[in-house]
């Protein structure tokens, strides 16, 4: 707990320094304290180190193995800043591409980006993918939050002090109807207003499996497409990209599960 509090204090100081570098209102510091408080109230979650290798959580400890995810994080930040994007859907053309594993690893990469607050939300309401990959038990679902059955503050957990995670316990009834309901947009706006995250990520179902994305993507700024090396065809990528372009902005394409080391950045992109 002492280490956590020290990290929180350090983050506060960093954010105050950032604020001091630009014109600000007299109550900015007070607003910052309120923001810190609402994040601190989210219960912390610990990741069982015994599942790290099994679930391919390569980014958790940082270092060379985290390189591909840290590079992806940096490219995401660049694109987000350039286009003023805050809400990012993570999608794939079909199942098995590893988008949930990519999302899970981004939790740890963004956890090391201490000047930012980030949210990772499981919106694949037909399964409990993110909770399973992280090895975290979850009794409720983001569907309950979107329907107003529970508050986000009573459901979300926190990794470190700057990444909020909204998990799902398993399949829910009528996921497509929930995701495209107007109330979903209102709840997201409320969460964003309360927690002021710099970025919000949404782990979505595969595009070609359900219509969930088509009703929901109007609520995000862009989508990141995750394709599976040697399995996802060029035609599937093209179709998915065209579909996404009709619904939201397209941030880019991630080629996942490649067996061939690129070497461009000093390490191979062979992580799921």
Secondary structure as UniProt FT lines:
FT   HELIX           2..20
FT   TURN            26..27
FT   HELIX           28..40
FT   STRAND          43..44
FT   HELIX           49..51
FT   TURN            52..56
FT   TURN            58..61
FT   HELIX           64..66
FT   HELIX           67..83
FT   STRAND          87..92
FT   TURN            95..96
FT   HELIX           99..111
FT   TURN            114..115
FT   STRAND          118..122
FT   TURN            125..126
FT   HELIX           129..134
FT   HELIX           142..146
FT   TURN            147..148
FT   HELIX           152..154
FT   STRAND          157..159
FT   TURN            160..162
FT   STRAND          163..166
FT   TURN            173..174
FT   HELIX           175..179
FT   HELIX           182..195
FT   STRAND          199..203
FT   TURN            207..209
FT   HELIX           212..216
FT   HELIX           217..219
FT   STRAND          222..228
FT   TURN            229..231
FT   HELIX           234..247
FT   STRAND          249..256
FT   TURN            264..265
//
